[in-house]
Amino acid sequence: MKQQLTIVKVGGAVVEDETQLTQLLHDFLKIGGAKILVHGGGRRATKVAASLGIETKMVDGRRITDAQMLQVVTMVYGGLVNKHIVASLQALDADAIGLTGADANIIRSVRRPLKNGIDYGFVGDVTAVANKTLAHLIDAGLIPVIAPLTHDGQGNILNTNADTMASETAKAMAEIYDVTLIFAFEKPGVLSNADDDASVIATMNRHDFECYRADGTISGGMLPKIENALAAIDRGVRRVIITSATAIDGQHGTVIC
């Protein structure tokens, strides 16, 4: 029987709120078995960029990462946010190790080609995850905390969507572990009514998703999150849960099956 592994992805809004982050880390450590934490940090990056006079450009919710913005996200994701989370876990007597994809070559990517004529800049699409290396770290008693940065093997750091990082990591680790992937964000789950937090959709499969997308129930930034979740299920991840950052115990939210 495979060992249980839970991968939790936490978004930038939670990372920005010290109270929410502290609670999430306490809850995270209560999860049994091996654990990996993947974090975002886009809001902090936008604030730091603005303080430096660097304009943030977004297309369909995706950050355009030119050379200046790449420096900002590298500093913010790999430094400010990652090390703050690691230090916070250490304060809770949990041995954590902060990583980008370049560290120990854990996540390799290629620079995203033009899409619909849009140049996203230094943005990476994941091509490989070193699951055995991550397993060695876990076996050594460490909790990997992964920032949304990858590398191309040619000396270039690439900005990479944190949901994608979590999904690709879950797929790779499913070869070794019994994996549960949890996307933790501000809402209690996937909602049938965006204005009603009580309208959580309890379970969803691919057919359900296509219906919800067709009738407009699900749209915007939730679409790629669910697509990442379904892709993970297709590759052997046991279950994916989309839930509130205050409810990562596996008993709440939307279960993708």
C-alpha positions in Angstrom: 0.0 0.0 0.0 1.3 3.4 -0.9 2.0 6.0 1.8 -0.4 8.9 2.0 0.7 12.3 0.6 -1.3 15.5 0.8 -0.3 18.4 -1.4 -1.9 21.7 -0.4 -1.8 24.7 -2.7 -2.5 28.1 -1.0 -3.2 31.3 -3.0 -1.7 34.7 -2.7 -4.7 36.2 -0.9 -4.2 33.9 2.1 -0.5 34.3 2.0 -1.0 38.1 2.3 -3.2 37.8 5.4 -1.1 36.8 8.4 -4.0 35.6 10.5 -5.3 33.3 7.7 -1.8 32.1 6.9 -1.1 31.2 10.6 -4.3 29.3 10.9 -3.7 27.5 7.6 -0.2 26.4 8.7 -1.6 25.0 12.0 -4.3 23.1 10.1 -1.8 21.9 7.5 0.4 20.3 10.2 -2.6 18.4 11.5 -3.0 16.6 8.2 -1.7 13.0 8.6 1.0 11.5 6.5 3.5 13.2 4.2 2.9 16.7 3.1 3.9 19.3 0.5 2.9 22.9 0.4 2.8 24.9 -2.8 2.1 28.6 -2.6 1.3 31.6 -4.7 2.1 35.2 -4.1 0.8 37.3 -7.0 -0.7 40.0 -4.9 2.5 40.6 -3.0 4.4 40.7 -6.4 2.0 43.3 -7.7 2.5 45.5 -4.7 6.3 45.2 -4.8 6.4 45.9 -8.5 4.3 49.0 -8.0 6.6 50.3 -5.3 9.5 49.9 -7.8 7.6 51.7 -10.6 7.1 48.5 -12.6 3.7 48.1 -14.3 1.8 44.8 -13.9 0.3 43.5 -17.1 -2.3 40.7 -17.1 -4.1 38.9 -19.9 -7.0 36.6 -18.9 -5.8 36.6 -15.3 -2.2 35.6 -16.3 0.7 37.7 -15.5 2.9 39.0 -18.4 6.5 38.4 -17.1 9.0 40.6 -18.8 12.6 40.8 -17.6 11.9 43.4 -14.9 8.8 41.5 -13.6 10.8 38.2 -13.6 13.2 39.8 -11.1 10.3 40.9 -9.0 8.6 37.5 -8.9 11.8 35.7 -8.2 12.5 38.0 -5.2 8.9 37.8 -4.0 8.0 34.2 -4.6 11.4 32.6 -4.0 12.4 35.0 -1.2 9.9 37.0 0.7 6.9 34.7 0.6 8.7 31.3 0.5 11.1 32.0 3.4 8.3 33.6 5.5 6.3 30.4 5.2 9.3 28.2 5.9 10.2 30.3 9.0 6.6 30.2 10.2 6.6 26.4 9.9 9.9 26.2 11.8 8.3 28.2 14.6 5.7 25.4 14.8 8.4 22.8 15.2 8.0 21.6 11.6 11.2 21.0 9.5 10.4 22.7 6.2 12.6 23.3 3.2 11.8 26.1 0.8 12.3 25.3 -2.9 11.9 26.7 -6.4 11.8 24.4 -9.3 15.5 25.1 -9.9 16.5 23.7 -6.5 17.7 20.2 -6.9 16.2 20.3 -10.4 12.8 19.4 -8.9 10.6 21.1 -11.6 11.8 21.7 -15.1 9.8 23.7 -17.7 10.0 25.3 -21.1 9.2 28.9 -21.9 5.6 29.3 -23.1 5.3 29.8 -26.8 3.1 32.6 -28.3 -0.5 31.9 -27.6 -3.1 33.7 -29.8 -0.4 36.2 -30.6 0.3 36.9 -26.9 3.9 36.8 -25.6 3.7 35.9 -21.9 7.4 36.5 -21.5 9.4 34.5 -19.0 6.6 32.1 -18.2 7.2 28.3 -17.9 5.1 25.3 -18.8 6.1 22.3 -16.7 7.8 19.4 -18.5 9.2 17.3 -15.6 8.9 16.9 -11.8 11.7 15.0 -10.0 9.4 12.9 -7.8 12.2 10.7 -6.4 14.1 13.8 -5.2 11.0 15.1 -3.5 10.4 11.7 -2.0 13.9 11.7 -0.6 13.3 15.0 1.1 10.0 13.7 2.6 11.7 10.5 3.8 14.3 12.7 5.5 11.5 14.2 7.5 11.3 17.5 5.6 8.2 19.3 4.4 8.9 20.8 0.9 7.5 24.3 0.5 7.4 25.1 -3.2 7.4 28.5 -4.8 5.8 29.0 -8.2 9.1 29.3 -10.1 10.6 26.7 -12.4 13.7 26.6 -14.6 14.5 25.5 -18.2 17.9 23.9 -17.6 19.6 26.7 -19.5 20.0 29.0 -16.5 16.7 30.7 -16.8 14.1 31.0 -14.0 10.5 31.0 -15.3 7.4 32.2 -13.6 4.9 29.4 -13.4 1.2 29.3 -12.4 1.0 27.9 -8.8 -2.1 25.8 -9.5 -0.2 24.2 -12.4 2.8 23.6 -10.2 0.6 21.8 -7.6 -1.2 19.8 -10.2 2.0 18.7 -12.0 3.6 17.8 -8.7 0.6 15.8 -7.6 0.7 13.8 -10.9 4.3 13.0 -10.6 4.1 12.1 -6.9 1.1 9.8 -7.6 3.6 7.3 -9.0 5.0 6.9 -5.5 2.3 8.0 -3.1 -1.5 7.9 -2.6 -2.0 11.6 -3.3 -4.7 14.0 -2.2 -4.4 17.5 -3.8 -6.1 20.4 -2.0 -6.6 23.8 -3.7 -7.1 26.2 -0.8 -8.5 29.7 -1.5 -10.9 32.4 -0.3 -14.2 30.6 -1.2 -15.6 27.4 0.5 -15.5 25.5 -2.8 -16.8 25.7 -6.3 -20.1 27.6 -6.2 -23.2 27.2 -8.3 -24.0 30.9 -7.5 -20.9 33.1 -7.3 -22.8 35.4 -4.9 -23.8 32.6 -2.5 -21.1 31.0 -0.4 -23.6 28.3 0.7 -24.0 27.1 -2.9 -21.0 24.8 -2.8 -21.1 22.0 -5.5 -20.2 18.9 -3.4 -18.8 16.7 -6.1 -17.8 17.2 -9.8 -16.6 14.9 -12.6 -15.6 15.9 -16.1 -19.1 15.6 -17.5 -20.4 17.9 -14.8 -17.7 20.4 -15.4 -18.4 20.5 -19.1 -22.1 21.2 -18.4 -21.3 23.9 -15.8 -18.9 25.6 -18.3 -21.4 25.5 -21.1 -24.1 27.1 -19.1 -21.8 29.7 -17.6 -22.1 28.4 -14.0 -18.3 28.1 -13.9 -16.2 30.7 -15.7 -13.1 32.9 -15.3 -10.2 31.9 -13.1 -12.1 28.8 -11.8 -11.9 27.2 -15.2 -8.1 26.5 -15.2 -8.2 25.4 -11.6 -10.8 22.7 -12.3 -9.0 21.7 -15.5 -5.8 21.3 -13.5 -7.8 19.2 -11.0 -9.3 16.9 -13.6 -5.9 16.5 -15.3 -4.5 15.4 -11.9 -7.3 12.8 -11.5 -6.6 11.5 -15.0 -3.0 10.8 -14.0 -3.6 8.8 -10.8 -4.2 11.4 -8.1 -6.8 9.8 -5.8 -8.8 12.9 -5.1 -8.7 16.7 -5.5 -10.5 19.1 -3.2 -11.2 22.8 -3.9 -12.0 24.4 -0.6 -11.6 27.3 1.8 -8.2 27.9 3.3 -9.9 27.5 6.7 -11.2 24.0 5.9 -8.4 21.8 4.6 -9.2 18.8 6.6 -10.6 17.0 3.6 -14.2 17.1 4.9 -15.3 20.3 3.2 -15.4 21.9 -0.3 -15.8 20.5 -3.8 -14.4 17.0 -4.4 -13.2 16.5 -8.0 -13.7 12.8 -9.0 
